[in-house]
Amino acid sequence: MRDKVLICIQCNNAFVFTVTEQEHFLSMGFDPPRRCPSCRKNKFKESEIRSRKNNKYKKKHFHMKYDENVEE
Ligand SMILES: [Zn+2]
């Protein structure tokens, strides 16, 4: 067996599916992971964070625009 590079279905980042993990997944009878470790970690928090995340994005976007205007 060799390490495999998989593409995360959520963030489209490549991540390594190591031999150790492959053996673990096989022994548990699981399918190969479709999400990278960080997306898997965030999976639980996702619904909880979603609303806050949107607020954060809006604020960040606003600041970016504001900065642009200042530069001009
Ligand atoms: Zn991901």
PDB file of the backbone (N, CA, C, O) and the ligand in Angstrom, with CONECT records:
HET     ZN  A 101       1
ATOM      1  N   MET A   1       0.841  -1.204   0.000  1.00  0.00           N
ATOM      2  CA  MET A   1       0.000   0.000   0.000  1.00  0.00           C
ATOM      3  C   MET A   1       0.878   1.258   0.000  1.00  0.00           C
ATOM      4  O   MET A   1       1.995   1.255   0.518  1.00  0.00           O
ATOM      5  N   ARG A   2       0.360   2.295  -0.574  1.00  0.00           N
ATOM      6  CA  ARG A   2       1.083   3.572  -0.629  1.00  0.00           C
ATOM      7  C   ARG A   2       0.182   4.700  -0.157  1.00  0.00           C
ATOM      8  O   ARG A   2      -1.043   4.576  -0.138  1.00  0.00           O
ATOM      9  N   ASP A   3       0.809   5.791   0.221  1.00  0.00           N
ATOM     10  CA  ASP A   3       0.019   6.980   0.556  1.00  0.00           C
ATOM     11  C   ASP A   3      -0.737   7.426  -0.684  1.00  0.00           C
ATOM     12  O   ASP A   3      -0.215   7.362  -1.797  1.00  0.00           O
ATOM     13  N   LYS A   4      -1.965   7.877  -0.488  1.00  0.00           N
ATOM     14  CA  LYS A   4      -2.752   8.370  -1.615  1.00  0.00           C
ATOM     15  C   LYS A   4      -3.024   9.839  -1.410  1.00  0.00           C
ATOM     16  O   LYS A   4      -3.179  10.310  -0.283  1.00  0.00           O
ATOM     17  N   VAL A   5      -3.080  10.567  -2.531  1.00  0.00           N
ATOM     18  CA  VAL A   5      -3.478  11.966  -2.456  1.00  0.00           C
ATOM     19  C   VAL A   5      -4.932  12.050  -2.911  1.00  0.00           C
ATOM     20  O   VAL A   5      -5.270  11.679  -4.035  1.00  0.00           O
ATOM     21  N   LEU A   6      -5.767  12.536  -2.034  1.00  0.00           N
ATOM     22  CA  LEU A   6      -7.190  12.676  -2.348  1.00  0.00           C
ATOM     23  C   LEU A   6      -7.553  14.155  -2.399  1.00  0.00           C
ATOM     24  O   LEU A   6      -6.870  15.006  -1.829  1.00  0.00           O
ATOM     25  N   ILE A   7      -8.647  14.432  -3.099  1.00  0.00           N
ATOM     26  CA  ILE A   7      -9.131  15.818  -3.169  1.00  0.00           C
ATOM     27  C   ILE A   7     -10.361  15.949  -2.282  1.00  0.00           C
ATOM     28  O   ILE A   7     -11.315  15.180  -2.391  1.00  0.00           O
ATOM     29  N   CYS A   8     -10.314  16.922  -1.422  1.00  0.00           N
ATOM     30  CA  CYS A   8     -11.430  17.160  -0.508  1.00  0.00           C
ATOM     31  C   CYS A   8     -12.650  17.653  -1.294  1.00  0.00           C
ATOM     32  O   CYS A   8     -12.545  18.572  -2.106  1.00  0.00           O
ATOM     33  N   ILE A   9     -13.817  17.024  -1.041  1.00  0.00           N
ATOM     34  CA  ILE A   9     -15.022  17.428  -1.774  1.00  0.00           C
ATOM     35  C   ILE A   9     -15.558  18.763  -1.255  1.00  0.00           C
ATOM     36  O   ILE A   9     -16.397  19.396  -1.896  1.00  0.00           O
ATOM     37  N   GLN A  10     -15.070  19.179  -0.100  1.00  0.00           N
ATOM     38  CA  GLN A  10     -15.614  20.407   0.476  1.00  0.00           C
ATOM     39  C   GLN A  10     -14.790  21.635   0.112  1.00  0.00           C
ATOM     40  O   GLN A  10     -15.339  22.653  -0.309  1.00  0.00           O
ATOM     41  N   CYS A  11     -13.475  21.541   0.274  1.00  0.00           N
ATOM     42  CA  CYS A  11     -12.640  22.720   0.013  1.00  0.00           C
ATOM     43  C   CYS A  11     -11.746  22.534  -1.219  1.00  0.00           C
ATOM     44  O   CYS A  11     -11.001  23.443  -1.586  1.00  0.00           O
ATOM     45  N   ASN A  12     -11.819  21.359  -1.856  1.00  0.00           N
ATOM     46  CA  ASN A  12     -11.038  21.066  -3.063  1.00  0.00           C
ATOM     47  C   ASN A  12      -9.527  21.075  -2.848  1.00  0.00           C
ATOM     48  O   ASN A  12      -8.764  21.139  -3.812  1.00  0.00           O
ATOM     49  N   ASN A  13      -9.100  21.011  -1.610  1.00  0.00           N
ATOM     50  CA  ASN A  13      -7.675  20.912  -1.332  1.00  0.00           C
ATOM     51  C   ASN A  13      -7.236  19.452  -1.380  1.00  0.00           C
ATOM     52  O   ASN A  13      -7.975  18.552  -0.981  1.00  0.00           O
ATOM     53  N   ALA A  14      -6.011  19.232  -1.878  1.00  0.00           N
ATOM     54  CA  ALA A  14      -5.455  17.885  -1.867  1.00  0.00           C
ATOM     55  C   ALA A  14      -4.968  17.560  -0.468  1.00  0.00           C
ATOM     56  O   ALA A  14      -4.397  18.413   0.210  1.00  0.00           O
ATOM     57  N   PHE A  15      -5.195  16.326  -0.036  1.00  0.00           N
ATOM     58  CA  PHE A  15      -4.684  15.899   1.262  1.00  0.00           C
ATOM     59  C   PHE A  15      -4.210  14.457   1.152  1.00  0.00           C
ATOM     60  O   PHE A  15      -4.667  13.707   0.289  1.00  0.00           O
ATOM     61  N   VAL A  16      -3.298  14.080   2.025  1.00  0.00           N
ATOM     62  CA  VAL A  16      -2.705  12.748   1.969  1.00  0.00           C
ATOM     63  C   VAL A  16      -3.518  11.773   2.815  1.00  0.00           C
ATOM     64  O   VAL A  16      -3.797  12.012   3.990  1.00  0.00           O
ATOM     65  N   PHE A  17      -3.882  10.683   2.184  1.00  0.00           N
ATOM     66  CA  PHE A  17      -4.533   9.579   2.870  1.00  0.00           C
ATOM     67  C   PHE A  17      -3.441   8.541   3.120  1.00  0.00           C
ATOM     68  O   PHE A  17      -3.129   7.730   2.248  1.00  0.00           O
ATOM     69  N   THR A  18      -2.879   8.578   4.295  1.00  0.00           N
ATOM     70  CA  THR A  18      -1.680   7.783   4.574  1.00  0.00           C
ATOM     71  C   THR A  18      -1.991   6.288   4.650  1.00  0.00           C
ATOM     72  O   THR A  18      -3.134   5.881   4.857  1.00  0.00           O
ATOM     73  N   VAL A  19      -0.941   5.486   4.477  1.00  0.00           N
ATOM     74  CA  VAL A  19      -1.086   4.030   4.569  1.00  0.00           C
ATOM     75  C   VAL A  19      -1.702   3.645   5.911  1.00  0.00           C
ATOM     76  O   VAL A  19      -2.581   2.785   5.976  1.00  0.00           O
ATOM     77  N   THR A  20      -1.241   4.279   6.965  1.00  0.00           N
ATOM     78  CA  THR A  20      -1.771   3.992   8.301  1.00  0.00           C
ATOM     79  C   THR A  20      -3.275   4.241   8.349  1.00  0.00           C
ATOM     80  O   THR A  20      -4.034   3.431   8.880  1.00  0.00           O
ATOM     81  N   GLU A  21      -3.691   5.373   7.786  1.00  0.00           N
ATOM     82  CA  GLU A  21      -5.115   5.697   7.769  1.00  0.00           C
ATOM     83  C   GLU A  21      -5.893   4.719   6.887  1.00  0.00           C
ATOM     84  O   GLU A  21      -6.994   4.288   7.229  1.00  0.00           O
ATOM     85  N   GLN A  22      -5.291   4.380   5.745  1.00  0.00           N
ATOM     86  CA  GLN A  22      -5.959   3.437   4.836  1.00  0.00           C
ATOM     87  C   GLN A  22      -6.208   2.108   5.536  1.00  0.00           C
ATOM     88  O   GLN A  22      -7.288   1.527   5.436  1.00  0.00           O
ATOM     89  N   GLU A  23      -5.181   1.639   6.250  1.00  0.00           N
ATOM     90  CA  GLU A  23      -5.320   0.379   6.981  1.00  0.00           C
ATOM     91  C   GLU A  23      -6.402   0.496   8.044  1.00  0.00           C
ATOM     92  O   GLU A  23      -7.200  -0.421   8.241  1.00  0.00           O
ATOM     93  N   HIS A  24      -6.418   1.619   8.714  1.00  0.00           N
ATOM     94  CA  HIS A  24      -7.419   1.861   9.751  1.00  0.00           C
ATOM     95  C   HIS A  24      -8.823   1.853   9.145  1.00  0.00           C
ATOM     96  O   HIS A  24      -9.729   1.204   9.668  1.00  0.00           O
ATOM     97  N   PHE A  25      -8.992   2.576   8.045  1.00  0.00           N
ATOM     98  CA  PHE A  25     -10.304   2.650   7.396  1.00  0.00           C
ATOM     99  C   PHE A  25     -10.744   1.275   6.912  1.00  0.00           C
ATOM    100  O   PHE A  25     -11.906   0.896   7.056  1.00  0.00           O
ATOM    101  N   LEU A  26      -9.793   0.526   6.331  1.00  0.00           N
ATOM    102  CA  LEU A  26     -10.110  -0.814   5.842  1.00  0.00           C
ATOM    103  C   LEU A  26     -10.552  -1.725   6.985  1.00  0.00           C
ATOM    104  O   LEU A  26     -11.542  -2.449   6.880  1.00  0.00           O
ATOM    105  N   SER A  27      -9.798  -1.671   8.069  1.00  0.00           N
ATOM    106  CA  SER A  27     -10.104  -2.554   9.191  1.00  0.00           C
ATOM    107  C   SER A  27     -11.447  -2.209   9.818  1.00  0.00           C
ATOM    108  O   SER A  27     -12.119  -3.078  10.373  1.00  0.00           O
ATOM    109  N   MET A  28     -11.838  -0.934   9.729  1.00  0.00           N
ATOM    110  CA  MET A  28     -13.130  -0.506  10.261  1.00  0.00           C
ATOM    111  C   MET A  28     -14.243  -0.692   9.231  1.00  0.00           C
ATOM    112  O   MET A  28     -15.424  -0.566   9.555  1.00  0.00           O
ATOM    113  N   GLY A  29     -13.861  -0.992   7.991  1.00  0.00           N
ATOM    114  CA  GLY A  29     -14.844  -1.166   6.925  1.00  0.00           C
ATOM    115  C   GLY A  29     -15.409   0.140   6.415  1.00  0.00           C
ATOM    116  O   GLY A  29     -16.511   0.175   5.866  1.00  0.00           O
ATOM    117  N   PHE A  30     -14.645   1.235   6.597  1.00  0.00           N
ATOM    118  CA  PHE A  30     -15.106   2.535   6.124  1.00  0.00           C
ATOM    119  C   PHE A  30     -14.678   2.768   4.681  1.00  0.00           C
ATOM    120  O   PHE A  30     -13.716   2.165   4.205  1.00  0.00           O
ATOM    121  N   ASP A  31     -15.394   3.643   3.993  1.00  0.00           N
ATOM    122  CA  ASP A  31     -14.966   4.119   2.675  1.00  0.00           C
ATOM    123  C   ASP A  31     -13.866   5.160   2.879  1.00  0.00           C
ATOM    124  O   ASP A  31     -13.776   5.766   3.946  1.00  0.00           O
ATOM    125  N   PRO A  32     -13.029   5.369   1.859  1.00  0.00           N
ATOM    126  CA  PRO A  32     -11.998   6.407   1.978  1.00  0.00           C
ATOM    127  C   PRO A  32     -12.631   7.758   2.286  1.00  0.00           C
ATOM    128  O   PRO A  32     -13.742   8.041   1.837  1.00  0.00           O
ATOM    129  N   PRO A  33     -11.942   8.580   3.039  1.00  0.00           N
ATOM    130  CA  PRO A  33     -12.498   9.891   3.407  1.00  0.00           C
ATOM    131  C   PRO A  33     -12.674  10.774   2.182  1.00  0.00           C
ATOM    132  O   PRO A  33     -11.881  10.709   1.243  1.00  0.00           O
ATOM    133  N   ARG A  34     -13.697  11.585   2.192  1.00  0.00           N
ATOM    134  CA  ARG A  34     -13.919  12.499   1.063  1.00  0.00           C
ATOM    135  C   ARG A  34     -13.607  13.931   1.463  1.00  0.00           C
ATOM    136  O   ARG A  34     -13.598  14.833   0.625  1.00  0.00           O
ATOM    137  N   ARG A  35     -13.354  14.131   2.735  1.00  0.00           N
ATOM    138  CA  ARG A  35     -12.999  15.473   3.211  1.00  0.00           C
ATOM    139  C   ARG A  35     -11.617  15.446   3.839  1.00  0.00           C
ATOM    140  O   ARG A  35     -11.200  14.437   4.408  1.00  0.00           O
ATOM    141  N   CYS A  36     -10.914  16.561   3.730  1.00  0.00           N
ATOM    142  CA  CYS A  36      -9.593  16.660   4.333  1.00  0.00           C
ATOM    143  C   CYS A  36      -9.740  16.724   5.864  1.00  0.00           C
ATOM    144  O   CYS A  36     -10.817  17.021   6.380  1.00  0.00           O
ATOM    145  N   PRO A  37      -8.659  16.444   6.567  1.00  0.00           N
ATOM    146  CA  PRO A  37      -8.729  16.431   8.034  1.00  0.00           C
ATOM    147  C   PRO A  37      -9.332  17.695   8.639  1.00  0.00           C
ATOM    148  O   PRO A  37     -10.111  17.617   9.589  1.00  0.00           O
ATOM    149  N   SER A  38      -8.976  18.859   8.094  1.00  0.00           N
ATOM    150  CA  SER A  38      -9.485  20.090   8.710  1.00  0.00           C
ATOM    151  C   SER A  38     -10.984  20.250   8.478  1.00  0.00           C
ATOM    152  O   SER A  38     -11.699  20.737   9.354  1.00  0.00           O
ATOM    153  N   CYS A  39     -11.467  19.838   7.291  1.00  0.00           N
ATOM    154  CA  CYS A  39     -12.906  19.903   7.042  1.00  0.00           C
ATOM    155  C   CYS A  39     -13.641  18.889   7.922  1.00  0.00           C
ATOM    156  O   CYS A  39     -14.739  19.159   8.410  1.00  0.00           O
ATOM    157  N   ARG A  40     -13.023  17.722   8.117  1.00  0.00           N
ATOM    158  CA  ARG A  40     -13.631  16.719   8.988  1.00  0.00           C
ATOM    159  C   ARG A  40     -13.728  17.254  10.405  1.00  0.00           C
ATOM    160  O   ARG A  40     -14.713  17.023  11.106  1.00  0.00           O
ATOM    161  N   LYS A  41     -12.705  17.964  10.813  1.00  0.00           N
ATOM    162  CA  LYS A  41     -12.674  18.529  12.162  1.00  0.00           C
ATOM    163  C   LYS A  41     -13.763  19.579  12.298  1.00  0.00           C
ATOM    164  O   LYS A  41     -14.410  19.689  13.339  1.00  0.00           O
ATOM    165  N   ASN A  42     -13.959  20.349  11.234  1.00  0.00           N
ATOM    166  CA  ASN A  42     -14.929  21.441  11.280  1.00  0.00           C
ATOM    167  C   ASN A  42     -16.362  20.973  11.104  1.00  0.00           C
ATOM    168  O   ASN A  42     -17.307  21.727  11.340  1.00  0.00           O
ATOM    169  N   LYS A  43     -16.515  19.730  10.689  1.00  0.00           N
ATOM    170  CA  LYS A  43     -17.837  19.213  10.354  1.00  0.00           C
ATOM    171  C   LYS A  43     -18.833  19.412  11.506  1.00  0.00           C
ATOM    172  O   LYS A  43     -19.980  19.808  11.294  1.00  0.00           O
ATOM    173  N   PHE A  44     -18.371  19.130  12.713  1.00  0.00           N
ATOM    174  CA  PHE A  44     -19.268  19.215  13.857  1.00  0.00           C
ATOM    175  C   PHE A  44     -19.634  20.661  14.169  1.00  0.00           C
ATOM    176  O   PHE A  44     -20.779  20.975  14.493  1.00  0.00           O
ATOM    177  N   LYS A  45     -18.644  21.524  14.066  1.00  0.00           N
ATOM    178  CA  LYS A  45     -18.882  22.932  14.404  1.00  0.00           C
ATOM    179  C   LYS A  45     -19.649  23.658  13.301  1.00  0.00           C
ATOM    180  O   LYS A  45     -20.262  24.701  13.530  1.00  0.00           O
ATOM    181  N   GLU A  46     -19.601  23.083  12.104  1.00  0.00           N
ATOM    182  CA  GLU A  46     -20.081  23.784  10.913  1.00  0.00           C
ATOM    183  C   GLU A  46     -21.437  24.472  11.078  1.00  0.00           C
ATOM    184  O   GLU A  46     -21.566  25.674  10.848  1.00  0.00           O
ATOM    185  N   SER A  47     -22.448  23.692  11.480  1.00  0.00           N
ATOM    186  CA  SER A  47     -23.794  24.264  11.567  1.00  0.00           C
ATOM    187  C   SER A  47     -23.845  25.338  12.643  1.00  0.00           C
ATOM    188  O   SER A  47     -24.537  26.347  12.510  1.00  0.00           O
ATOM    189  N   GLU A  48     -23.103  25.098  13.698  1.00  0.00           N
ATOM    190  CA  GLU A  48     -23.080  26.027  14.819  1.00  0.00           C
ATOM    191  C   GLU A  48     -22.436  27.345  14.407  1.00  0.00           C
ATOM    192  O   GLU A  48     -22.884  28.421  14.803  1.00  0.00           O
ATOM    193  N   ILE A  49     -21.385  27.245  13.610  1.00  0.00           N
ATOM    194  CA  ILE A  49     -20.599  28.416  13.241  1.00  0.00           C
ATOM    195  C   ILE A  49     -21.207  29.170  12.050  1.00  0.00           C
ATOM    196  O   ILE A  49     -20.985  30.370  11.887  1.00  0.00           O
ATOM    197  N   ARG A  50     -21.971  28.455  11.227  1.00  0.00           N
ATOM    198  CA  ARG A  50     -22.398  29.016   9.938  1.00  0.00           C
ATOM    199  C   ARG A  50     -22.926  30.448  10.032  1.00  0.00           C
ATOM    200  O   ARG A  50     -22.532  31.312   9.248  1.00  0.00           O
ATOM    201  N   SER A  51     -23.812  30.692  10.987  1.00  0.00           N
ATOM    202  CA  SER A  51     -24.400  32.033  11.086  1.00  0.00           C
ATOM    203  C   SER A  51     -23.350  33.062  11.488  1.00  0.00           C
ATOM    204  O   SER A  51     -23.322  34.172  10.957  1.00  0.00           O
ATOM    205  N   ARG A  52     -22.488  32.685  12.428  1.00  0.00           N
ATOM    206  CA  ARG A  52     -21.436  33.601  12.863  1.00  0.00           C
ATOM    207  C   ARG A  52     -20.474  33.881  11.709  1.00  0.00           C
ATOM    208  O   ARG A  52     -20.023  35.009  11.513  1.00  0.00           O
ATOM    209  N   LYS A  53     -20.170  32.823  10.950  1.00  0.00           N
ATOM    210  CA  LYS A  53     -19.237  32.930   9.842  1.00  0.00           C
ATOM    211  C   LYS A  53     -19.730  33.979   8.841  1.00  0.00           C
ATOM    212  O   LYS A  53     -18.948  34.791   8.347  1.00  0.00           O
ATOM    213  N   ASN A  54     -21.022  33.952   8.552  1.00  0.00           N
ATOM    214  CA  ASN A  54     -21.591  34.916   7.615  1.00  0.00           C
ATOM    215  C   ASN A  54     -21.410  36.341   8.126  1.00  0.00           C
ATOM    216  O   ASN A  54     -21.079  37.249   7.364  1.00  0.00           O
ATOM    217  N   ASN A  55     -21.628  36.520   9.403  1.00  0.00           N
ATOM    218  CA  ASN A  55     -21.441  37.847   9.977  1.00  0.00           C
ATOM    219  C   ASN A  55     -19.991  38.289   9.857  1.00  0.00           C
ATOM    220  O   ASN A  55     -19.701  39.433   9.506  1.00  0.00           O
ATOM    221  N   LYS A  56     -19.088  37.367  10.152  1.00  0.00           N
ATOM    222  CA  LYS A  56     -17.667  37.659  10.063  1.00  0.00           C
ATOM    223  C   LYS A  56     -17.301  38.077   8.639  1.00  0.00           C
ATOM    224  O   LYS A  56     -16.583  39.054   8.426  1.00  0.00           O
ATOM    225  N   TYR A  57     -17.804  37.326   7.686  1.00  0.00           N
ATOM    226  CA  TYR A  57     -17.473  37.609   6.293  1.00  0.00           C
ATOM    227  C   TYR A  57     -17.913  39.014   5.901  1.00  0.00           C
ATOM    228  O   TYR A  57     -17.173  39.756   5.255  1.00  0.00           O
ATOM    229  N   LYS A  58     -19.107  39.356   6.295  1.00  0.00           N
ATOM    230  CA  LYS A  58     -19.637  40.684   5.956  1.00  0.00           C
ATOM    231  C   LYS A  58     -18.752  41.776   6.540  1.00  0.00           C
ATOM    232  O   LYS A  58     -18.436  42.764   5.877  1.00  0.00           O
ATOM    233  N   LYS A  59     -18.358  41.578   7.799  1.00  0.00           N
ATOM    234  CA  LYS A  59     -17.518  42.575   8.455  1.00  0.00           C
ATOM    235  C   LYS A  59     -16.179  42.704   7.739  1.00  0.00           C
ATOM    236  O   LYS A  59     -15.708  43.808   7.465  1.00  0.00           O
ATOM    237  N   LYS A  60     -15.571  41.545   7.439  1.00  0.00           N
ATOM    238  CA  LYS A  60     -14.277  41.523   6.783  1.00  0.00           C
ATOM    239  C   LYS A  60     -14.361  42.248   5.433  1.00  0.00           C
ATOM    240  O   LYS A  60     -13.505  43.061   5.084  1.00  0.00           O
ATOM    241  N   HIS A  61     -15.417  41.923   4.696  1.00  0.00           N
ATOM    242  CA  HIS A  61     -15.618  42.499   3.381  1.00  0.00           C
ATOM    243  C   HIS A  61     -15.734  44.019   3.491  1.00  0.00           C
ATOM    244  O   HIS A  61     -15.172  44.763   2.687  1.00  0.00           O
ATOM    245  N   PHE A  62     -16.455  44.445   4.478  1.00  0.00           N
ATOM    246  CA  PHE A  62     -16.654  45.870   4.707  1.00  0.00           C
ATOM    247  C   PHE A  62     -15.314  46.548   4.965  1.00  0.00           C
ATOM    248  O   PHE A  62     -15.027  47.609   4.412  1.00  0.00           O
ATOM    249  N   HIS A  63     -14.497  45.923   5.814  1.00  0.00           N
ATOM    250  CA  HIS A  63     -13.194  46.504   6.132  1.00  0.00           C
ATOM    251  C   HIS A  63     -12.302  46.588   4.893  1.00  0.00           C
ATOM    252  O   HIS A  63     -11.574  47.560   4.695  1.00  0.00           O
ATOM    253  N   MET A  64     -12.379  45.547   4.068  1.00  0.00           N
ATOM    254  CA  MET A  64     -11.566  45.538   2.860  1.00  0.00           C
ATOM    255  C   MET A  64     -11.951  46.703   1.955  1.00  0.00           C
ATOM    256  O   MET A  64     -11.092  47.419   1.439  1.00  0.00           O
ATOM    257  N   LYS A  65     -13.238  46.874   1.777  1.00  0.00           N
ATOM    258  CA  LYS A  65     -13.717  47.983   0.945  1.00  0.00           C
ATOM    259  C   LYS A  65     -13.286  49.321   1.527  1.00  0.00           C
ATOM    260  O   LYS A  65     -12.862  50.230   0.815  1.00  0.00           O
ATOM    261  N   TYR A  66     -13.410  49.406   2.836  1.00  0.00           N
ATOM    262  CA  TYR A  66     -13.059  50.622   3.530  1.00  0.00           C
ATOM    263  C   TYR A  66     -11.580  50.956   3.302  1.00  0.00           C
ATOM    264  O   TYR A  66     -11.220  52.099   3.020  1.00  0.00           O
ATOM    265  N   ASP A  67     -10.735  49.923   3.431  1.00  0.00           N
ATOM    266  CA  ASP A  67      -9.305  50.126   3.223  1.00  0.00           C
ATOM    267  C   ASP A  67      -9.012  50.595   1.799  1.00  0.00           C
ATOM    268  O   ASP A  67      -8.192  51.486   1.577  1.00  0.00           O
ATOM    269  N   GLU A  68      -9.690  49.985   0.858  1.00  0.00           N
ATOM    270  CA  GLU A  68      -9.489  50.367  -0.536  1.00  0.00           C
ATOM    271  C   GLU A  68      -9.808  51.846  -0.751  1.00  0.00           C
ATOM    272  O   GLU A  68      -9.077  52.573  -1.424  1.00  0.00           O
ATOM    273  N   ASN A  69     -10.903  52.254  -0.169  1.00  0.00           N
ATOM    274  CA  ASN A  69     -11.321  53.653  -0.319  1.00  0.00           C
ATOM    275  C   ASN A  69     -10.295  54.606   0.284  1.00  0.00           C
ATOM    276  O   ASN A  69     -10.028  55.675  -0.265  1.00  0.00           O
ATOM    277  N   VAL A  70      -9.728  54.212   1.408  1.00  0.00           N
ATOM    278  CA  VAL A  70      -8.746  55.046   2.087  1.00  0.00           C
ATOM    279  C   VAL A  70      -7.504  55.204   1.205  1.00  0.00           C
ATOM    280  O   VAL A  70      -6.916  56.283   1.134  1.00  0.00           O
ATOM    281  N   GLU A  71      -7.120  54.131   0.545  1.00  0.00           N
ATOM    282  CA  GLU A  71      -5.934  54.184  -0.296  1.00  0.00           C
ATOM    283  C   GLU A  71      -6.132  55.139  -1.473  1.00  0.00           C
ATOM    284  O   GLU A  71      -5.197  55.814  -1.903  1.00  0.00           O
ATOM    285  N   GLU A  72      -7.346  55.183  -1.980  1.00  0.00           N
ATOM    286  CA  GLU A  72      -7.616  56.072  -3.102  1.00  0.00           C
ATOM    287  C   GLU A  72      -7.664  57.507  -2.611  1.00  0.00           C
ATOM    288  O   GLU A  72      -7.881  58.424  -3.403  1.00  0.00           O
TER     289      GLU A  72
HETATM  290 ZN    ZN A 101     -11.307  20.210   3.004  1.00  0.00          ZN2+
END
